[in-house]
Amino acid sequence: MGAPKAHDWIMDLAAYVPGKATADGVKNPVKMSANESALGPSPKAVEAIKASAAGVMRYPDPASHDLIAAIAKVHGLREERILCGTGSDELLTLLIHSYAGVGDEVIFSELGFSVYPIQAQAAGATLVPVPNKDWAANVDGMLAAVTDKTKLVIVDNPNNPTGAYLPWSEVERLQKGLPEHVLLVLDAAYAECVTAGDYEAGEELVDRFENVVMTRTFSKLYALAGLRVGWMYAPDHVVDVINRWRMPFNVSNPAHDAALAAVKDQAYLDEVVSFTAEWRDWLTAELTAIGLDVVKSQTNFVLVGFPEESPFTAGECNAYLLKHGYIVRKFGVLPNHLRISVGTETQNRGLISLIRGFMNGSPDEAGQ
Ligand SMILES: *Cc1c(COP(=O)(O)O)cnc(C)c1O
C-alpha cells in the first residue's frame, strides 16, 4: 500500500514564502520586507508581556473576553460579534475551510494576499483569481466571476502587495452585487494605515448584512506580529460556525495581555499612524523623483516599479540592496517591482540614498 498519502490538492501546494529575514554576509540587516511596524509596539504592551510571564502555567481565557471588550469599546462594536484568533491568518483560514470545499469556488484578486489561494486550495476548492483594476480589487471582474458554486469572495482592502484600496462606495457595490449565499470577507489588515477619507474597513456592512465578515490584525501598526493576534467582526451565525471548531485557546496569555494594552493605548497608535503616513508619502515622493513608478499606497509599504532594461531592473536593484544590508520584498508574480515597507527615518533615508545611487548607475559610490 505504501506510505500514507495526503489529498492530491495538498501535494500540489507550494508553501507560503515569507519575506526574507537575512542578507548574506551582513550582520544587522535592515528588514523592510514584511510590513512590520518600524516603531515597535506600545511600551505598555511590552510591560504587559513581561507581567504575563508569571501566569503562563495557566491556560488563557478561551473567550479572550477582556480583549474583545476593549476592541468593542474602541471601535463601537457589539462584543458578541467579535472573535479573536492566532493572527488574522487563523481566522481567514477558518473562514475559508468552513465555507468552501471540493467543488466550491473562491474568488480573490490575482495580485493579493497569498494566504487566500493557499487555504482555498488546501480546502480542495477551485481558485478563481480575478485580475486587479488600478492595482486594487476589480469589483466588476469579481462580480462577473460569481457562479452558483462561489462560496467566498475575499478582498484585501487595502491590497497587499500593491497598497491600493477600494473606496467604500465600491465595497458597497460589490456587496450589493453578490448573491446572499456568497460570504464577502473584507481583510482590513492595513485599516489603521489608511488616511483616505473615502475608506471604511467594513464594520458597518457586517452589521447591515448576513454575508459580510471583516478581519483585522495586531500584526501591522500595533506591531505585535510575533505574538499572533487578530480579530474578526462577523454576523452571529458566522461567529457560531467558527466557534464550533477553532482552537479553544487560540490567543496565548502574553498575546492577549499585550493586545489588550495596545488597543487601550490609542494615543500611541495615533503617533504610529501619523509617522507611517508621513514616511510612506515621503518614500513615494522620493522614489517618484528618482523616476520610478510608485503605486499610490494607503498601507505601511510601497510597491515600486523598475525599468525592464538591465542594469536597472527590480531584480538587480534587489540584489544591490541586499548586498548593502537592505532587505525588501520581490515577488515572482511581479518581476518588475519591489515592495518596500516603511522603516525608521534612518532606514528610509538610507534606502533612498542606495536606490538613487543604483539608478544613477554609480551604485558603488552610493549609500553606505
Ligand atoms: C499581514 C497581513 C495579514 C495579517 O496576518 P496576521 O496573521 O494577522 O499576522 C492579513 N492580511 C493581509 C493582507 C496582510 O498583509
Ligand as a Chemical Component Dictionary entry (heavy atoms), coordinates in Angstrom:
data_LIG
# 
_chem_comp.id                   LIG 
_chem_comp.type                 NON-POLYMER 
_chem_comp.pdbx_formal_charge   0 
_chem_comp.three_letter_code    LIG 
# 
loop_
_chem_comp_atom.comp_id 
_chem_comp_atom.atom_id 
_chem_comp_atom.alt_atom_id 
_chem_comp_atom.type_symbol 
_chem_comp_atom.charge 
_chem_comp_atom.model_Cartn_x 
_chem_comp_atom.model_Cartn_y 
_chem_comp_atom.model_Cartn_z 
_chem_comp_atom.pdbx_ordinal 
LIG C1 C1 C 0 -0.161 40.994 7.211  1  
LIG C2 C2 C 0 -1.477 40.629 6.646  2  
LIG C3 C3 C 0 -2.414 39.925 7.399  3  
LIG C4 C4 C 0 -2.130 39.679 8.844  4  
LIG O1 O1 O 0 -1.839 38.423 9.174  5  
LIG P1 P1 P 0 -1.705 38.049 10.715 6  
LIG O2 O2 O 0 -1.979 36.600 10.686 7  
LIG O3 O3 O 0 -2.779 38.791 11.464 8  
LIG O4 O4 O 0 -0.345 38.418 11.140 9  
LIG C5 C5 C 0 -3.626 39.619 6.841  10 
LIG N1 N1 N 0 -3.931 40.019 5.592  11 
LIG C6 C6 C 0 -3.077 40.732 4.859  12 
LIG C7 C7 C 0 -3.488 41.207 3.512  13 
LIG C8 C8 C 0 -1.813 41.040 5.349  14 
LIG O5 O5 O 0 -0.949 41.716 4.604  15 
# 
loop_
_chem_comp_bond.comp_id 
_chem_comp_bond.atom_id_1 
_chem_comp_bond.atom_id_2 
_chem_comp_bond.value_order 
_chem_comp_bond.pdbx_ordinal 
LIG C1 C2 SING 1  
LIG C2 C3 SING 2  
LIG C2 C8 DOUB 3  
LIG C3 C4 SING 4  
LIG C3 C5 DOUB 5  
LIG C4 O1 SING 6  
LIG O1 P1 SING 7  
LIG P1 O2 DOUB 8  
LIG P1 O3 SING 9  
LIG P1 O4 SING 10 
LIG C5 N1 SING 11 
LIG N1 C6 DOUB 12 
LIG C6 C7 SING 13 
LIG C6 C8 SING 14 
LIG C8 O5 SING 15 
# 
